[in-house]
Amino acid sequence: MNKYTLDCLGQSCPTPLIRVQDKMEEMEVVDILTVNVDHSCAMKNVPKWASEEGHKVTVEDVANGEWNIIIEKTG
């Protein structure tokens, strides 16, 4: 299992989602991706996409308007 991080702070949709989709294609099953976001649209769209793709998703509220979206690739 490998762990990766994408810093998407300051980026608005659809950039974080596109970056996540691209990175997930490179990853192996059980790898974990942590995505740092500070845009509410990305905080909604990225977890929704990942869930619809069948991945495990957890969202952590880091601080005032910043979130970590943790995605475990499951398929």
N, CA, C, O and CB atoms as a CASP TS submission, in Angstrom:
PFRMAT TS
TARGET T0000
AUTHOR 0000-0000-0000
METHOD Language model
MODEL 1
PARENT N/A
ATOM      1  N   MET     1       0.841  -1.178   0.000  1.00  0.00           N
ATOM      2  CA  MET     1       0.000   0.000   0.000  1.00  0.00           C
ATOM      3  C   MET     1       0.886   1.242   0.000  1.00  0.00           C
ATOM      4  O   MET     1       1.804   1.368   0.810  1.00  0.00           O
ATOM      5  CB  MET     1      -0.957  -0.002   1.217  1.00  0.00           C
ATOM      6  N   ASN     2       0.597   2.143  -0.913  1.00  0.00           N
ATOM      7  CA  ASN     2       1.293   3.424  -0.992  1.00  0.00           C
ATOM      8  C   ASN     2       0.346   4.537  -0.594  1.00  0.00           C
ATOM      9  O   ASN     2      -0.869   4.427  -0.760  1.00  0.00           O
ATOM     10  CB  ASN     2       1.852   3.667  -2.411  1.00  0.00           C
ATOM     11  N   LYS     3       0.916   5.613  -0.065  1.00  0.00           N
ATOM     12  CA  LYS     3       0.125   6.786   0.316  1.00  0.00           C
ATOM     13  C   LYS     3       0.598   7.969  -0.508  1.00  0.00           C
ATOM     14  O   LYS     3       1.796   8.196  -0.675  1.00  0.00           O
ATOM     15  CB  LYS     3       0.245   7.086   1.846  1.00  0.00           C
ATOM     16  N   TYR     4      -0.373   8.720  -1.019  1.00  0.00           N
ATOM     17  CA  TYR     4      -0.092   9.884  -1.851  1.00  0.00           C
ATOM     18  C   TYR     4      -0.860  11.079  -1.314  1.00  0.00           C
ATOM     19  O   TYR     4      -1.876  10.927  -0.635  1.00  0.00           O
ATOM     20  CB  TYR     4      -0.460   9.613  -3.330  1.00  0.00           C
ATOM     21  N   THR     5      -0.365  12.273  -1.626  1.00  0.00           N
ATOM     22  CA  THR     5      -1.039  13.509  -1.228  1.00  0.00           C
ATOM     23  C   THR     5      -1.112  14.446  -2.425  1.00  0.00           C
ATOM     24  O   THR     5      -0.141  14.618  -3.162  1.00  0.00           O
ATOM     25  CB  THR     5      -0.302  14.192  -0.041  1.00  0.00           C
ATOM     26  N   LEU     6      -2.285  15.047  -2.603  1.00  0.00           N
ATOM     27  CA  LEU     6      -2.464  16.090  -3.613  1.00  0.00           C
ATOM     28  C   LEU     6      -2.821  17.385  -2.892  1.00  0.00           C
ATOM     29  O   LEU     6      -3.791  17.425  -2.136  1.00  0.00           O
ATOM     30  CB  LEU     6      -3.574  15.697  -4.657  1.00  0.00           C
ATOM     31  N   ASP     7      -2.055  18.429  -3.116  1.00  0.00           N
ATOM     32  CA  ASP     7      -2.348  19.739  -2.539  1.00  0.00           C
ATOM     33  C   ASP     7      -3.166  20.520  -3.556  1.00  0.00           C
ATOM     34  O   ASP     7      -2.637  21.007  -4.555  1.00  0.00           O
ATOM     35  CB  ASP     7      -1.034  20.510  -2.152  1.00  0.00           C
ATOM     36  N   CYS     8      -4.449  20.632  -3.293  1.00  0.00           N
ATOM     37  CA  CYS     8      -5.343  21.370  -4.181  1.00  0.00           C
ATOM     38  C   CYS     8      -5.840  22.657  -3.527  1.00  0.00           C
ATOM     39  O   CYS     8      -6.862  23.209  -3.934  1.00  0.00           O
ATOM     40  CB  CYS     8      -6.529  20.496  -4.583  1.00  0.00           C
ATOM     41  N   LEU     9      -5.119  23.130  -2.519  1.00  0.00           N
ATOM     42  CA  LEU     9      -5.503  24.375  -1.852  1.00  0.00           C
ATOM     43  C   LEU     9      -5.422  25.521  -2.853  1.00  0.00           C
ATOM     44  O   LEU     9      -4.452  25.648  -3.600  1.00  0.00           O
ATOM     45  CB  LEU     9      -4.593  24.654  -0.617  1.00  0.00           C
ATOM     46  N   GLY    10      -6.452  26.346  -2.851  1.00  0.00           N
ATOM     47  CA  GLY    10      -6.500  27.492  -3.752  1.00  0.00           C
ATOM     48  C   GLY    10      -7.012  27.161  -5.143  1.00  0.00           C
ATOM     49  O   GLY    10      -7.086  28.040  -6.002  1.00  0.00           O
ATOM     50  N   GLN    11      -7.366  25.904  -5.375  1.00  0.00           N
ATOM     51  CA  GLN    11      -7.871  25.499  -6.690  1.00  0.00           C
ATOM     52  C   GLN    11      -9.378  25.294  -6.618  1.00  0.00           C
ATOM     53  O   GLN    11      -9.890  24.673  -5.687  1.00  0.00           O
ATOM     54  CB  GLN    11      -7.168  24.204  -7.180  1.00  0.00           C
ATOM     55  N   SER    12     -10.078  25.824  -7.615  1.00  0.00           N
ATOM     56  CA  SER    12     -11.534  25.660  -7.644  1.00  0.00           C
ATOM     57  C   SER    12     -11.914  24.590  -8.664  1.00  0.00           C
ATOM     58  O   SER    12     -11.104  24.194  -9.503  1.00  0.00           O
ATOM     59  CB  SER    12     -12.236  27.006  -7.981  1.00  0.00           C
ATOM     60  N   CYS    13     -13.142  24.139  -8.576  1.00  0.00           N
ATOM     61  CA  CYS    13     -13.634  23.096  -9.475  1.00  0.00           C
ATOM     62  C   CYS    13     -13.588  23.585 -10.915  1.00  0.00           C
ATOM     63  O   CYS    13     -13.817  24.765 -11.181  1.00  0.00           O
ATOM     64  CB  CYS    13     -15.070  22.676  -9.095  1.00  0.00           C
ATOM     65  N   PRO    14     -13.299  22.700 -11.827  1.00  0.00           N
ATOM     66  CA  PRO    14     -13.181  21.246 -11.668  1.00  0.00           C
ATOM     67  C   PRO    14     -11.745  20.771 -11.483  1.00  0.00           C
ATOM     68  O   PRO    14     -11.499  19.566 -11.534  1.00  0.00           O
ATOM     69  CB  PRO    14     -13.778  20.556 -12.861  1.00  0.00           C
ATOM     70  N   THR    15     -10.788  21.674 -11.269  1.00  0.00           N
ATOM     71  CA  THR    15      -9.376  21.294 -11.214  1.00  0.00           C
ATOM     72  C   THR    15      -9.074  20.202 -10.180  1.00  0.00           C
ATOM     73  O   THR    15      -8.418  19.222 -10.533  1.00  0.00           O
ATOM     74  CB  THR    15      -8.544  22.509 -10.912  1.00  0.00           C
ATOM     75  N   PRO    16      -9.523  20.322  -8.910  1.00  0.00           N
ATOM     76  CA  PRO    16      -9.211  19.256  -7.949  1.00  0.00           C
ATOM     77  C   PRO    16      -9.762  17.886  -8.387  1.00  0.00           C
ATOM     78  O   PRO    16      -9.084  16.869  -8.239  1.00  0.00           O
ATOM     79  CB  PRO    16      -9.774  19.620  -6.576  1.00  0.00           C
ATOM     80  N   LEU    17     -10.970  17.865  -8.915  1.00  0.00           N
ATOM     81  CA  LEU    17     -11.571  16.605  -9.344  1.00  0.00           C
ATOM     82  C   LEU    17     -10.772  15.983 -10.487  1.00  0.00           C
ATOM     83  O   LEU    17     -10.530  14.776 -10.487  1.00  0.00           O
ATOM     84  CB  LEU    17     -13.027  16.826  -9.774  1.00  0.00           C
ATOM     85  N   ILE    18     -10.370  16.783 -11.443  1.00  0.00           N
ATOM     86  CA  ILE    18      -9.588  16.275 -12.574  1.00  0.00           C
ATOM     87  C   ILE    18      -8.247  15.730 -12.089  1.00  0.00           C
ATOM     88  O   ILE    18      -7.804  14.673 -12.540  1.00  0.00           O
ATOM     89  CB  ILE    18      -9.365  17.385 -13.627  1.00  0.00           C
ATOM     90  N   ARG    19      -7.607  16.443 -11.177  1.00  0.00           N
ATOM     91  CA  ARG    19      -6.323  15.979 -10.639  1.00  0.00           C
ATOM     92  C   ARG    19      -6.486  14.659  -9.885  1.00  0.00           C
ATOM     93  O   ARG    19      -5.647  13.767  -9.999  1.00  0.00           O
ATOM     94  CB  ARG    19      -5.716  17.044  -9.710  1.00  0.00           C
ATOM     95  N   VAL    20      -7.575  14.541  -9.113  1.00  0.00           N
ATOM     96  CA  VAL    20      -7.845  13.303  -8.373  1.00  0.00           C
ATOM     97  C   VAL    20      -8.089  12.152  -9.345  1.00  0.00           C
ATOM     98  O   VAL    20      -7.534  11.068  -9.170  1.00  0.00           O
ATOM     99  CB  VAL    20      -9.063  13.481  -7.433  1.00  0.00           C
ATOM    100  N   GLN    21      -8.904  12.375 -10.355  1.00  0.00           N
ATOM    101  CA  GLN    21      -9.188  11.325 -11.332  1.00  0.00           C
ATOM    102  C   GLN    21      -7.904  10.851 -12.011  1.00  0.00           C
ATOM    103  O   GLN    21      -7.697   9.649 -12.177  1.00  0.00           O
ATOM    104  CB  GLN    21     -10.189  11.829 -12.383  1.00  0.00           C
ATOM    105  N   ASP    22      -7.050  11.782 -12.400  1.00  0.00           N
ATOM    106  CA  ASP    22      -5.786  11.426 -13.044  1.00  0.00           C
ATOM    107  C   ASP    22      -4.893  10.617 -12.108  1.00  0.00           C
ATOM    108  O   ASP    22      -4.305   9.617 -12.518  1.00  0.00           O
ATOM    109  CB  ASP    22      -5.053  12.685 -13.505  1.00  0.00           C
ATOM    110  N   LYS    23      -4.791  11.048 -10.856  1.00  0.00           N
ATOM    111  CA  LYS    23      -3.928  10.352  -9.891  1.00  0.00           C
ATOM    112  C   LYS    23      -4.468   8.964  -9.586  1.00  0.00           C
ATOM    113  O   LYS    23      -3.696   8.012  -9.476  1.00  0.00           O
ATOM    114  CB  LYS    23      -3.802  11.165  -8.591  1.00  0.00           C
ATOM    115  N   MET    24      -5.782   8.836  -9.449  1.00  0.00           N
ATOM    116  CA  MET    24      -6.381   7.536  -9.122  1.00  0.00           C
ATOM    117  C   MET    24      -6.109   6.515 -10.222  1.00  0.00           C
ATOM    118  O   MET    24      -5.981   5.325  -9.934  1.00  0.00           O
ATOM    119  CB  MET    24      -7.894   7.683  -8.904  1.00  0.00           C
ATOM    120  N   GLU    25      -6.021   6.952 -11.461  1.00  0.00           N
ATOM    121  CA  GLU    25      -5.717   6.040 -12.563  1.00  0.00           C
ATOM    122  C   GLU    25      -4.326   5.430 -12.420  1.00  0.00           C
ATOM    123  O   GLU    25      -4.099   4.296 -12.840  1.00  0.00           O
ATOM    124  CB  GLU    25      -5.828   6.769 -13.896  1.00  0.00           C
ATOM    125  N   GLU    26      -3.397   6.178 -11.829  1.00  0.00           N
ATOM    126  CA  GLU    26      -2.014   5.717 -11.653  1.00  0.00           C
ATOM    127  C   GLU    26      -1.858   4.785 -10.455  1.00  0.00           C
ATOM    128  O   GLU    26      -0.887   4.032 -10.377  1.00  0.00           O
ATOM    129  CB  GLU    26      -1.086   6.909 -11.491  1.00  0.00           C
ATOM    130  N   MET    27      -2.802   4.830  -9.527  1.00  0.00           N
ATOM    131  CA  MET    27      -2.668   4.122  -8.259  1.00  0.00           C
ATOM    132  C   MET    27      -3.116   2.664  -8.364  1.00  0.00           C
ATOM    133  O   MET    27      -3.861   2.283  -9.266  1.00  0.00           O
ATOM    134  CB  MET    27      -3.471   4.831  -7.183  1.00  0.00           C
ATOM    135  N   GLU    28      -2.636   1.866  -7.411  1.00  0.00           N
ATOM    136  CA  GLU    28      -3.020   0.462  -7.302  1.00  0.00           C
ATOM    137  C   GLU    28      -4.131   0.331  -6.258  1.00  0.00           C
ATOM    138  O   GLU    28      -4.312   1.206  -5.410  1.00  0.00           O
ATOM    139  CB  GLU    28      -1.792  -0.429  -6.927  1.00  0.00           C
ATOM    140  N   VAL    29      -4.872  -0.782  -6.337  1.00  0.00           N
ATOM    141  CA  VAL    29      -5.902  -1.063  -5.341  1.00  0.00           C
ATOM    142  C   VAL    29      -5.254  -1.098  -3.957  1.00  0.00           C
ATOM    143  O   VAL    29      -4.153  -1.627  -3.802  1.00  0.00           O
ATOM    144  CB  VAL    29      -6.631  -2.412  -5.651  1.00  0.00           C
ATOM    145  N   VAL    30      -5.918  -0.547  -2.969  1.00  0.00           N
ATOM    146  CA  VAL    30      -5.540  -0.341  -1.559  1.00  0.00           C
ATOM    147  C   VAL    30      -4.604   0.842  -1.336  1.00  0.00           C
ATOM    148  O   VAL    30      -4.308   1.159  -0.184  1.00  0.00           O
ATOM    149  CB  VAL    30      -4.886  -1.583  -1.028  1.00  0.00           C
ATOM    150  N   ASP    31      -4.127   1.505  -2.381  1.00  0.00           N
ATOM    151  CA  ASP    31      -3.366   2.740  -2.195  1.00  0.00           C
ATOM    152  C   ASP    31      -4.300   3.807  -1.639  1.00  0.00           C
ATOM    153  O   ASP    31      -5.511   3.755  -1.855  1.00  0.00           O
ATOM    154  CB  ASP    31      -2.713   3.212  -3.536  1.00  0.00           C
ATOM    155  N   ILE    32      -3.735   4.768  -0.927  1.00  0.00           N
ATOM    156  CA  ILE    32      -4.526   5.828  -0.289  1.00  0.00           C
ATOM    157  C   ILE    32      -4.075   7.187  -0.809  1.00  0.00           C
ATOM    158  O   ILE    32      -2.881   7.476  -0.887  1.00  0.00           O
ATOM    159  CB  ILE    32      -4.394   5.766   1.260  1.00  0.00           C
ATOM    160  N   LEU    33      -5.050   8.009  -1.160  1.00  0.00           N
ATOM    161  CA  LEU    33      -4.806   9.369  -1.632  1.00  0.00           C
ATOM    162  C   LEU    33      -5.444  10.350  -0.665  1.00  0.00           C
ATOM    163  O   LEU    33      -6.638  10.258  -0.381  1.00  0.00           O
ATOM    164  CB  LEU    33      -5.357   9.573  -3.068  1.00  0.00           C
ATOM    165  N   THR    34      -4.656  11.291  -0.157  1.00  0.00           N
ATOM    166  CA  THR    34      -5.175  12.374   0.668  1.00  0.00           C
ATOM    167  C   THR    34      -5.155  13.641  -0.168  1.00  0.00           C
ATOM    168  O   THR    34      -4.118  14.031  -0.703  1.00  0.00           O
ATOM    169  CB  THR    34      -4.344  12.549   1.985  1.00  0.00           C
ATOM    170  N   VAL    35      -6.320  14.281  -0.275  1.00  0.00           N
ATOM    171  CA  VAL    35      -6.466  15.479  -1.090  1.00  0.00           C
ATOM    172  C   VAL    35      -6.776  16.647  -0.166  1.00  0.00           C
ATOM    173  O   VAL    35      -7.766  16.620   0.566  1.00  0.00           O
ATOM    174  CB  VAL    35      -7.580  15.302  -2.169  1.00  0.00           C
ATOM    175  N   ASN    36      -5.927  17.675  -0.199  1.00  0.00           N
ATOM    176  CA  ASN    36      -6.139  18.877   0.605  1.00  0.00           C
ATOM    177  C   ASN    36      -6.911  19.885  -0.243  1.00  0.00           C
ATOM    178  O   ASN    36      -6.447  20.284  -1.311  1.00  0.00           O
ATOM    179  CB  ASN    36      -4.776  19.481   1.104  1.00  0.00           C
ATOM    180  N   VAL    37      -8.088  20.297   0.231  1.00  0.00           N
ATOM    181  CA  VAL    37      -8.909  21.257  -0.506  1.00  0.00           C
ATOM    182  C   VAL    37      -9.393  22.367   0.422  1.00  0.00           C
ATOM    183  O   VAL    37      -9.491  22.190   1.636  1.00  0.00           O
ATOM    184  CB  VAL    37     -10.110  20.551  -1.166  1.00  0.00           C
ATOM    185  N   ASP    38      -9.693  23.510  -0.181  1.00  0.00           N
ATOM    186  CA  ASP    38     -10.262  24.621   0.580  1.00  0.00           C
ATOM    187  C   ASP    38     -11.408  25.273  -0.194  1.00  0.00           C
ATOM    188  O   ASP    38     -11.764  26.425   0.053  1.00  0.00           O
ATOM    189  CB  ASP    38      -9.176  25.664   0.905  1.00  0.00           C
ATOM    190  N   HIS    39     -11.966  24.531  -1.115  1.00  0.00           N
ATOM    191  CA  HIS    39     -13.080  25.024  -1.920  1.00  0.00           C
ATOM    192  C   HIS    39     -14.269  24.110  -1.663  1.00  0.00           C
ATOM    193  O   HIS    39     -14.175  22.900  -1.868  1.00  0.00           O
ATOM    194  CB  HIS    39     -12.714  25.072  -3.451  1.00  0.00           C
ATOM    195  N   SER    40     -15.382  24.671  -1.218  1.00  0.00           N
ATOM    196  CA  SER    40     -16.529  23.851  -0.821  1.00  0.00           C
ATOM    197  C   SER    40     -17.068  22.988  -1.964  1.00  0.00           C
ATOM    198  O   SER    40     -17.581  21.895  -1.726  1.00  0.00           O
ATOM    199  CB  SER    40     -17.634  24.741  -0.297  1.00  0.00           C
ATOM    200  N   CYS    41     -16.956  23.469  -3.183  1.00  0.00           N
ATOM    201  CA  CYS    41     -17.412  22.690  -4.331  1.00  0.00           C
ATOM    202  C   CYS    41     -16.576  21.414  -4.464  1.00  0.00           C
ATOM    203  O   CYS    41     -17.122  20.335  -4.692  1.00  0.00           O
ATOM    204  CB  CYS    41     -17.332  23.531  -5.629  1.00  0.00           C
ATOM    205  N   ALA    42     -15.265  21.534  -4.323  1.00  0.00           N
ATOM    206  CA  ALA    42     -14.378  20.367  -4.402  1.00  0.00           C
ATOM    207  C   ALA    42     -14.652  19.416  -3.240  1.00  0.00           C
ATOM    208  O   ALA    42     -14.595  18.197  -3.402  1.00  0.00           O
ATOM    209  CB  ALA    42     -12.891  20.806  -4.396  1.00  0.00           C
ATOM    210  N   MET    43     -14.951  19.979  -2.062  1.00  0.00           N
ATOM    211  CA  MET    43     -15.225  19.153  -0.891  1.00  0.00           C
ATOM    212  C   MET    43     -16.470  18.292  -1.106  1.00  0.00           C
ATOM    213  O   MET    43     -16.597  17.227  -0.502  1.00  0.00           O
ATOM    214  CB  MET    43     -15.399  20.034   0.352  1.00  0.00           C
ATOM    215  N   LYS    44     -17.385  18.745  -1.961  1.00  0.00           N
ATOM    216  CA  LYS    44     -18.586  17.963  -2.266  1.00  0.00           C
ATOM    217  C   LYS    44     -18.366  17.046  -3.467  1.00  0.00           C
ATOM    218  O   LYS    44     -18.733  15.872  -3.426  1.00  0.00           O
ATOM    219  CB  LYS    44     -19.771  18.894  -2.532  1.00  0.00           C
ATOM    220  N   ASN    45     -17.772  17.575  -4.532  1.00  0.00           N
ATOM    221  CA  ASN    45     -17.653  16.825  -5.789  1.00  0.00           C
ATOM    222  C   ASN    45     -16.659  15.673  -5.726  1.00  0.00           C
ATOM    223  O   ASN    45     -16.934  14.600  -6.264  1.00  0.00           O
ATOM    224  CB  ASN    45     -17.252  17.754  -6.891  1.00  0.00           C
ATOM    225  N   VAL    46     -15.517  15.867  -5.087  1.00  0.00           N
ATOM    226  CA  VAL    46     -14.497  14.818  -5.045  1.00  0.00           C
ATOM    227  C   VAL    46     -14.992  13.597  -4.268  1.00  0.00           C
ATOM    228  O   VAL    46     -14.894  12.484  -4.785  1.00  0.00           O
ATOM    229  CB  VAL    46     -13.206  15.356  -4.414  1.00  0.00           C
ATOM    230  N   PRO    47     -15.522  13.757  -3.043  1.00  0.00           N
ATOM    231  CA  PRO    47     -16.028  12.569  -2.338  1.00  0.00           C
ATOM    232  C   PRO    47     -17.198  11.896  -3.071  1.00  0.00           C
ATOM    233  O   PRO    47     -17.307  10.670  -3.081  1.00  0.00           O
ATOM    234  CB  PRO    47     -16.466  12.955  -0.931  1.00  0.00           C
ATOM    235  N   LYS    48     -18.064  12.702  -3.677  1.00  0.00           N
ATOM    236  CA  LYS    48     -19.201  12.130  -4.413  1.00  0.00           C
ATOM    237  C   LYS    48     -18.702  11.265  -5.568  1.00  0.00           C
ATOM    238  O   LYS    48     -19.163  10.137  -5.742  1.00  0.00           O
ATOM    239  CB  LYS    48     -20.131  13.252  -4.947  1.00  0.00           C
ATOM    240  N   TRP    49     -17.765  11.785  -6.355  1.00  0.00           N
ATOM    241  CA  TRP    49     -17.210  11.021  -7.472  1.00  0.00           C
ATOM    242  C   TRP    49     -16.551   9.739  -6.975  1.00  0.00           C
ATOM    243  O   TRP    49     -16.787   8.662  -7.521  1.00  0.00           O
ATOM    244  CB  TRP    49     -16.196  11.869  -8.255  1.00  0.00           C
ATOM    245  N   ALA    50     -15.719   9.859  -5.930  1.00  0.00           N
ATOM    246  CA  ALA    50     -14.987   8.693  -5.416  1.00  0.00           C
ATOM    247  C   ALA    50     -15.951   7.622  -4.907  1.00  0.00           C
ATOM    248  O   ALA    50     -15.740   6.433  -5.146  1.00  0.00           O
ATOM    249  CB  ALA    50     -14.025   9.116  -4.288  1.00  0.00           C
ATOM    250  N   SER    51     -16.994   8.033  -4.215  1.00  0.00           N
ATOM    251  CA  SER    51     -17.997   7.070  -3.727  1.00  0.00           C
ATOM    252  C   SER    51     -18.702   6.386  -4.880  1.00  0.00           C
ATOM    253  O   SER    51     -18.909   5.173  -4.854  1.00  0.00           O
ATOM    254  CB  SER    51     -19.027   7.767  -2.831  1.00  0.00           C
ATOM    255  N   GLU    52     -19.070   7.154  -5.887  1.00  0.00           N
ATOM    256  CA  GLU    52     -19.756   6.585  -7.048  1.00  0.00           C
ATOM    257  C   GLU    52     -18.863   5.594  -7.792  1.00  0.00           C
ATOM    258  O   GLU    52     -19.362   4.669  -8.432  1.00  0.00           O
ATOM    259  CB  GLU    52     -20.205   7.700  -7.998  1.00  0.00           C
ATOM    260  N   GLU    53     -17.541   5.787  -7.710  1.00  0.00           N
ATOM    261  CA  GLU    53     -16.584   4.877  -8.345  1.00  0.00           C
ATOM    262  C   GLU    53     -16.323   3.639  -7.480  1.00  0.00           C
ATOM    263  O   GLU    53     -15.634   2.711  -7.904  1.00  0.00           O
ATOM    264  CB  GLU    53     -15.265   5.608  -8.622  1.00  0.00           C
ATOM    265  N   GLY    54     -16.880   3.635  -6.263  1.00  0.00           N
ATOM    266  CA  GLY    54     -16.749   2.484  -5.380  1.00  0.00           C
ATOM    267  C   GLY    54     -15.582   2.534  -4.413  1.00  0.00           C
ATOM    268  O   GLY    54     -15.265   1.527  -3.781  1.00  0.00           O
ATOM    269  N   HIS    55     -14.934   3.689  -4.283  1.00  0.00           N
ATOM    270  CA  HIS    55     -13.796   3.819  -3.374  1.00  0.00           C
ATOM    271  C   HIS    55     -14.281   4.185  -1.971  1.00  0.00           C
ATOM    272  O   HIS    55     -15.373   4.729  -1.808  1.00  0.00           O
ATOM    273  CB  HIS    55     -12.799   4.884  -3.896  1.00  0.00           C
ATOM    274  N   LYS    56     -13.461   3.881  -0.956  1.00  0.00           N
ATOM    275  CA  LYS    56     -13.758   4.289   0.417  1.00  0.00           C
ATOM    276  C   LYS    56     -13.330   5.738   0.581  1.00  0.00           C
ATOM    277  O   LYS    56     -12.228   6.119   0.184  1.00  0.00           O
ATOM    278  CB  LYS    56     -13.038   3.366   1.460  1.00  0.00           C
ATOM    279  N   VAL    57     -14.206   6.539   1.167  1.00  0.00           N
ATOM    280  CA  VAL    57     -13.929   7.977   1.289  1.00  0.00           C
ATOM    281  C   VAL    57     -14.185   8.449   2.719  1.00  0.00           C
ATOM    282  O   VAL    57     -15.191   8.094   3.333  1.00  0.00           O
ATOM    283  CB  VAL    57     -14.800   8.788   0.295  1.00  0.00           C
ATOM    284  N   THR    58     -13.266   9.249   3.233  1.00  0.00           N
ATOM    285  CA  THR    58     -13.422   9.907   4.525  1.00  0.00           C
ATOM    286  C   THR    58     -13.069  11.378   4.336  1.00  0.00           C
ATOM    287  O   THR    58     -12.098  11.710   3.656  1.00  0.00           O
ATOM    288  CB  THR    58     -12.521   9.237   5.631  1.00  0.00           C
ATOM    289  N   VAL    59     -13.862  12.252   4.942  1.00  0.00           N
ATOM    290  CA  VAL    59     -13.575  13.692   4.875  1.00  0.00           C
ATOM    291  C   VAL    59     -13.266  14.172   6.285  1.00  0.00           C
ATOM    292  O   VAL    59     -14.043  13.959   7.215  1.00  0.00           O
ATOM    293  CB  VAL    59     -14.782  14.497   4.254  1.00  0.00           C
ATOM    294  N   GLU    60     -12.114  14.828   6.426  1.00  0.00           N
ATOM    295  CA  GLU    60     -11.714  15.410   7.706  1.00  0.00           C
ATOM    296  C   GLU    60     -11.753  16.926   7.600  1.00  0.00           C
ATOM    297  O   GLU    60     -11.207  17.509   6.663  1.00  0.00           O
ATOM    298  CB  GLU    60     -10.298  14.925   8.124  1.00  0.00           C
ATOM    299  N   ASP    61     -12.404  17.558   8.569  1.00  0.00           N
ATOM    300  CA  ASP    61     -12.427  19.020   8.642  1.00  0.00           C
ATOM    301  C   ASP    61     -11.141  19.451   9.337  1.00  0.00           C
ATOM    302  O   ASP    61     -10.985  19.247  10.541  1.00  0.00           O
ATOM    303  CB  ASP    61     -13.708  19.554   9.409  1.00  0.00           C
ATOM    304  N   VAL    62     -10.220  20.046   8.581  1.00  0.00           N
ATOM    305  CA  VAL    62      -8.902  20.382   9.113  1.00  0.00           C
ATOM    306  C   VAL    62      -8.939  21.688   9.901  1.00  0.00           C
ATOM    307  O   VAL    62      -8.532  21.732  11.063  1.00  0.00           O
ATOM    308  CB  VAL    62      -7.883  20.484   7.977  1.00  0.00           C
ATOM    309  N   ALA    63      -9.422  22.735   9.272  1.00  0.00           N
ATOM    310  CA  ALA    63      -9.465  24.054   9.896  1.00  0.00           C
ATOM    311  C   ALA    63     -10.441  24.904   9.116  1.00  0.00           C
ATOM    312  O   ALA    63     -11.088  24.415   8.190  1.00  0.00           O
ATOM    313  CB  ALA    63      -8.054  24.718   9.943  1.00  0.00           C
ATOM    314  N   ASN    64     -10.554  26.145   9.470  1.00  0.00           N
ATOM    315  CA  ASN    64     -11.504  27.070   8.859  1.00  0.00           C
ATOM    316  C   ASN    64     -11.532  26.959   7.334  1.00  0.00           C
ATOM    317  O   ASN    64     -10.739  27.598   6.643  1.00  0.00           O
ATOM    318  CB  ASN    64     -11.168  28.491   9.260  1.00  0.00           C
ATOM    319  N   GLY    65     -12.444  26.148   6.822  1.00  0.00           N
ATOM    320  CA  GLY    65     -12.617  26.056   5.384  1.00  0.00           C
ATOM    321  C   GLY    65     -11.594  25.206   4.658  1.00  0.00           C
ATOM    322  O   GLY    65     -11.461  25.315   3.439  1.00  0.00           O
ATOM    323  N   GLU    66     -10.867  24.360   5.376  1.00  0.00           N
ATOM    324  CA  GLU    66      -9.944  23.417   4.738  1.00  0.00           C
ATOM    325  C   GLU    66     -10.325  22.003   5.136  1.00  0.00           C
ATOM    326  O   GLU    66     -10.681  21.730   6.283  1.00  0.00           O
ATOM    327  CB  GLU    66      -8.470  23.718   5.131  1.00  0.00           C
ATOM    328  N   TRP    67     -10.240  21.106   4.153  1.00  0.00           N
ATOM    329  CA  TRP    67     -10.590  19.715   4.384  1.00  0.00           C
ATOM    330  C   TRP    67      -9.533  18.785   3.803  1.00  0.00           C
ATOM    331  O   TRP    67      -8.847  19.130   2.841  1.00  0.00           O
ATOM    332  CB  TRP    67     -11.957  19.405   3.782  1.00  0.00           C
ATOM    333  N   ASN    68      -9.411  17.606   4.397  1.00  0.00           N
ATOM    334  CA  ASN    68      -8.644  16.515   3.811  1.00  0.00           C
ATOM    335  C   ASN    68      -9.643  15.456   3.366  1.00  0.00           C
ATOM    336  O   ASN    68     -10.455  14.981   4.160  1.00  0.00           O
ATOM    337  CB  ASN    68      -7.590  15.928   4.828  1.00  0.00           C
ATOM    338  N   ILE    69      -9.575  15.097   2.115  1.00  0.00           N
ATOM    339  CA  ILE    69     -10.415  14.029   1.592  1.00  0.00           C
ATOM    340  C   ILE    69      -9.501  12.825   1.423  1.00  0.00           C
ATOM    341  O   ILE    69      -8.541  12.866   0.654  1.00  0.00           O
ATOM    342  CB  ILE    69     -11.125  14.434   0.228  1.00  0.00           C
ATOM    343  N   ILE    70      -9.805  11.763   2.141  1.00  0.00           N
ATOM    344  CA  ILE    70      -8.962  10.564   2.123  1.00  0.00           C
ATOM    345  C   ILE    70      -9.702   9.490   1.330  1.00  0.00           C
ATOM    346  O   ILE    70     -10.811   9.087   1.679  1.00  0.00           O
ATOM    347  CB  ILE    70      -8.626  10.066   3.585  1.00  0.00           C
ATOM    348  N   ILE    71      -9.058   9.039   0.253  1.00  0.00           N
ATOM    349  CA  ILE    71      -9.673   8.078  -0.648  1.00  0.00           C
ATOM    350  C   ILE    71      -8.815   6.824  -0.704  1.00  0.00           C
ATOM    351  O   ILE    71      -7.629   6.887  -1.029  1.00  0.00           O
ATOM    352  CB  ILE    71      -9.859   8.680  -2.061  1.00  0.00           C
ATOM    353  N   GLU    72      -9.423   5.678  -0.382  1.00  0.00           N
ATOM    354  CA  GLU    72      -8.748   4.399  -0.528  1.00  0.00           C
ATOM    355  C   GLU    72      -9.251   3.754  -1.801  1.00  0.00           C
ATOM    356  O   GLU    72     -10.449   3.513  -1.949  1.00  0.00           O
ATOM    357  CB  GLU    72      -8.985   3.478   0.706  1.00  0.00           C
ATOM    358  N   LYS    73      -8.349   3.475  -2.715  1.00  0.00           N
ATOM    359  CA  LYS    73      -8.728   2.874  -3.989  1.00  0.00           C
ATOM    360  C   LYS    73      -9.135   1.421  -3.746  1.00  0.00           C
ATOM    361  O   LYS    73      -8.367   0.627  -3.202  1.00  0.00           O
ATOM    362  CB  LYS    73      -7.558   2.962  -5.023  1.00  0.00           C
ATOM    363  N   THR    74     -10.353   1.094  -4.158  1.00  0.00           N
ATOM    364  CA  THR    74     -10.874  -0.248  -3.922  1.00  0.00           C
ATOM    365  C   THR    74     -11.164  -1.006  -5.200  1.00  0.00           C
ATOM    366  O   THR    74     -11.517  -2.184  -5.147  1.00  0.00           O
ATOM    367  CB  THR    74     -12.118  -0.171  -3.099  1.00  0.00           C
ATOM    368  N   GLY    75     -11.028  -0.380  -6.316  1.00  0.00           N
ATOM    369  CA  GLY    75     -11.310  -1.104  -7.543  1.00  0.00           C
ATOM    370  C   GLY    75     -10.865  -0.384  -8.778  1.00  0.00           C
ATOM    371  O   GLY    75     -11.045  -0.889  -9.886  1.00  0.00           O
TER
END
